[in-house]
Amino acid sequence: LVIPTASMIPKEVARNYKRALKKLGCNNINTYNITKRKQCDKKSVQKLFLNADCVFFTGGDQSRIVDLIAETPVHEIIIDRLTNDTLVLAGTSAGAMSMSKEMIMGGSSVECMTKGAVKMREGMGYIEDMIIDSHFINRGRFGRLAESVAKFPNLIGIGLGEDTGLIIKDKEFKVIGSGMVIVLDPSDLSHNNHDILDEGLPMSMANLTTHILADGDRFFMDKRTIEVFPLEVYQNQ
């Protein structure tokens, strides 16, 4: 089930993903665009989410997903199925960013690392351990993710590169794709002046742990440890 709600061109986006998913071997693909919250009250719409093996949220504006779906019966169905069923929940760009409990809403990469440059709001809450940013390397978003974890130092910052994703299960994730994932772990911060600064002032942080992970690498969120893909496997290919 493809949900193009975040997009301003939902028909075109849904059509493109339907074509792409068919090439990957998916033969039973539905698309549905939610434009009003009251759609989530319809039994026919809820049935789509109850019957889907995978629900995929496309890119666009992550706030549209939250505004239109959060705290509706559809949201409750997704949460219940993630907990008690075998639902695969997937997303790209805004679709991925919306899944965290604390969500990046926006923020200029140029003004990053000054307090208040990053705009945050509550996301869909499917993933409580991390804050997710997308197009991370291409758009120079290190600063805004760094401010995000400075504001929420109990969470892990995840910067997704292009053509790269995470498979998250329980308390660990595995990196897939041709690019990189940047992990910002603030659990060992020895200095963080975010809370005492006035808006617009430059921040400072010390001992922010940074991991650069690639295809096959794993991160364990409860232990904050990594397991890298064995180098000898690459050498033998």
C-alpha positions as CSV (number, residue, x, y, z in Angstrom):
1,L,0.0,0.0,0.0
2,V,1.6,3.2,-1.2
3,I,0.6,6.4,0.6
4,P,1.7,9.6,-1.3
5,T,0.1,12.0,1.3
6,A,3.4,13.9,1.8
7,S,3.7,14.8,-1.9
8,M,2.3,17.8,-3.7
9,I,2.0,15.7,-6.8
10,P,0.6,12.5,-5.3
11,K,-0.8,11.0,-8.5
12,E,2.5,11.2,-10.3
13,V,4.4,10.0,-7.3
14,A,2.1,7.0,-6.7
15,R,2.3,6.0,-10.4
16,N,6.1,6.1,-10.3
17,Y,6.3,4.0,-7.2
18,K,3.8,1.5,-8.5
19,R,5.9,1.1,-11.6
20,A,9.1,0.7,-9.6
21,L,7.6,-1.8,-7.1
22,K,6.3,-3.9,-10.0
23,K,9.9,-4.1,-11.3
24,L,10.9,-5.4,-7.9
25,G,8.3,-8.2,-8.2
26,C,5.4,-6.8,-6.2
27,N,2.2,-7.8,-8.0
28,N,-0.5,-6.6,-5.6
29,I,0.0,-2.8,-5.2
30,N,-2.6,-0.4,-4.0
31,T,-2.2,3.4,-3.7
32,Y,-4.2,5.7,-1.6
33,N,-3.8,9.5,-1.0
34,I,-5.1,10.9,2.3
35,T,-6.0,14.5,1.9
36,K,-8.3,15.0,4.9
37,R,-8.3,13.5,8.4
38,K,-11.9,12.3,8.1
39,Q,-10.8,9.8,5.5
40,C,-9.1,7.9,8.2
41,D,-12.5,7.3,9.9
42,K,-13.8,5.3,6.9
43,K,-13.9,1.5,7.3
44,S,-12.9,1.1,3.7
45,V,-9.7,3.1,4.2
46,Q,-8.9,1.3,7.5
47,K,-9.4,-2.0,5.7
48,L,-6.5,-1.1,3.3
49,F,-4.2,-0.7,6.2
50,L,-5.5,-3.8,7.9
51,N,-4.9,-6.0,4.9
52,A,-1.6,-4.6,3.6
53,D,1.6,-6.6,4.0
54,C,3.6,-3.4,3.6
55,V,2.7,0.3,4.0
56,F,5.0,2.7,2.2
57,F,5.1,6.4,2.7
58,T,6.6,8.5,-0.1
59,G,8.6,11.8,0.1
60,G,7.3,15.3,0.2
61,D,6.5,17.3,3.4
62,Q,6.6,15.1,6.5
63,S,4.3,17.5,8.4
64,R,1.4,16.6,6.0
65,I,1.7,12.9,7.2
66,V,1.5,14.0,10.8
67,D,-1.3,16.6,10.3
68,L,-3.5,14.2,8.4
69,I,-2.9,10.8,9.9
70,A,-1.5,11.1,13.5
71,E,-3.9,10.2,16.3
72,T,-6.5,8.8,13.8
73,P,-7.8,5.2,13.6
74,V,-5.4,4.6,10.7
75,H,-2.5,5.6,13.0
76,E,-3.7,3.3,15.7
77,I,-4.0,0.4,13.2
78,I,-0.4,0.9,12.1
79,I,0.9,1.0,15.7
80,D,-1.1,-2.1,16.6
81,R,0.1,-4.1,13.6
82,L,3.7,-3.1,14.2
83,T,3.4,-4.4,17.8
84,N,1.3,-7.5,17.2
85,D,1.5,-8.4,13.5
86,T,4.0,-8.8,10.7
87,L,3.5,-5.5,9.0
88,V,6.4,-4.0,7.1
89,L,6.4,-0.2,7.5
90,A,8.6,1.7,5.0
91,G,9.2,5.2,3.8
92,T,11.6,7.4,1.9
93,S,12.7,11.0,2.5
94,A,9.7,12.7,4.4
95,G,8.1,9.3,4.7
96,A,11.1,8.0,6.7
97,M,11.5,11.3,8.7
98,S,7.9,11.2,9.9
99,M,8.4,7.8,11.7
100,S,10.3,9.1,14.7
101,K,8.7,10.4,17.9
102,E,10.6,13.6,17.7
103,M,10.6,14.8,14.1
104,I,12.6,17.3,12.1
105,M,10.1,19.6,10.6
106,G,12.5,21.9,8.7
107,G,15.6,24.0,9.1
108,S,18.2,25.7,6.9
109,S,21.5,23.9,6.4
110,V,23.1,27.3,6.0
111,E,22.1,28.5,9.4
112,C,22.7,25.2,11.1
113,M,24.5,24.9,14.5
114,T,22.8,28.0,15.8
115,K,20.1,27.4,18.4
116,G,16.7,27.5,16.9
117,A,17.8,26.9,13.3
118,V,16.1,23.4,13.3
119,K,12.4,23.2,13.6
120,M,11.1,20.2,15.5
121,R,7.7,18.7,16.2
122,E,6.2,15.4,17.3
123,G,6.2,12.8,14.6
124,M,4.3,9.6,14.2
125,G,6.1,7.8,17.0
126,Y,6.7,4.4,15.4
127,I,10.4,4.7,16.3
128,E,11.2,6.2,19.7
129,D,14.9,5.8,19.8
130,M,16.0,8.1,17.0
131,I,15.6,11.3,15.0
132,I,15.8,10.7,11.3
133,D,17.1,13.1,8.6
134,S,17.2,12.4,4.9
135,H,19.3,13.6,1.9
136,F,21.9,14.0,4.6
137,I,25.2,14.2,2.7
138,N,24.0,15.8,-0.5
139,R,22.3,18.7,1.3
140,G,24.8,19.2,4.1
141,R,22.5,18.4,7.0
142,F,25.1,17.5,9.6
143,G,24.4,20.7,11.6
144,R,20.7,20.4,11.8
145,L,20.9,16.8,13.0
146,A,23.5,17.8,15.5
147,E,21.2,20.4,16.9
148,S,18.4,17.9,17.0
149,V,20.3,15.5,19.2
150,A,21.6,18.4,21.3
151,K,18.0,19.2,22.0
152,F,17.1,15.5,22.6
153,P,20.3,14.0,23.9
154,N,18.6,10.7,24.8
155,L,18.0,10.0,21.1
156,I,20.2,8.8,18.3
157,G,20.5,11.0,15.2
158,I,20.3,9.1,11.9
159,G,21.4,10.8,8.6
160,L,20.3,8.8,5.6
161,G,22.4,9.2,2.4
162,E,21.0,8.8,-1.1
163,D,20.0,5.3,-2.2
164,T,20.6,4.1,1.3
165,G,18.3,2.9,4.0
166,L,17.9,1.0,7.3
167,I,16.2,-2.3,8.1
168,I,15.0,-1.8,11.7
169,K,13.9,-4.7,13.8
170,D,13.6,-4.7,17.6
171,K,16.5,-2.7,19.0
172,E,18.9,-2.9,16.0
173,F,19.2,-1.8,12.4
174,K,21.1,-2.9,9.4
175,V,22.3,-0.6,6.6
176,I,21.4,-1.4,3.0
177,G,22.1,0.4,-0.2
178,S,25.0,2.0,-2.1
179,G,25.6,5.0,0.1
180,M,26.2,5.8,3.8
181,V,24.3,6.3,7.0
182,I,25.7,8.7,9.5
183,V,24.9,8.0,13.2
184,L,25.2,10.8,15.8
185,D,25.2,9.3,19.3
186,P,25.1,12.0,22.1
187,S,25.1,9.5,25.0
188,D,28.7,10.4,25.9
189,L,28.4,14.2,25.6
190,S,30.6,15.9,28.1
191,H,29.4,19.4,27.1
192,N,26.2,20.6,25.6
193,N,25.1,24.2,25.9
194,H,21.9,24.0,24.0
195,D,19.5,24.5,26.9
196,I,21.2,27.6,28.3
197,L,21.7,29.5,25.0
198,D,19.5,32.2,23.6
199,E,18.0,31.6,20.1
200,G,20.3,32.4,17.3
201,L,23.6,31.9,19.2
202,P,26.1,29.3,18.0
203,M,26.1,26.0,19.9
204,S,28.9,23.9,21.2
205,M,29.1,20.2,22.0
206,A,31.9,17.9,23.1
207,N,32.3,14.1,22.6
208,L,29.5,13.6,20.2
209,T,30.2,10.1,18.9
210,T,29.9,9.8,15.1
211,H,29.7,6.6,13.1
212,I,29.8,6.3,9.3
213,L,28.1,3.1,8.3
214,A,27.6,1.4,4.9
215,D,25.9,-1.6,3.4
216,G,25.8,-4.6,5.8
217,D,26.9,-2.6,8.9
218,R,24.7,-2.9,12.0
219,F,23.9,-0.6,15.0
220,F,22.5,-1.9,18.3
221,M,20.4,0.9,19.8
222,D,20.1,-0.4,23.3
223,K,23.9,-0.9,23.7
224,R,24.9,1.9,21.4
225,T,27.4,-0.4,19.7
226,I,28.2,-1.2,16.0
227,E,29.0,-4.3,14.1
228,V,30.8,-3.6,10.8
229,F,30.4,-5.8,7.7
230,P,33.6,-8.0,7.5
231,L,36.2,-6.5,5.2
232,E,37.3,-9.9,3.9
233,V,33.9,-10.4,2.4
234,Y,34.4,-7.3,0.2
235,Q,37.9,-8.5,-0.7
236,N,36.7,-11.9,-1.8
237,Q,34.0,-10.5,-4.1
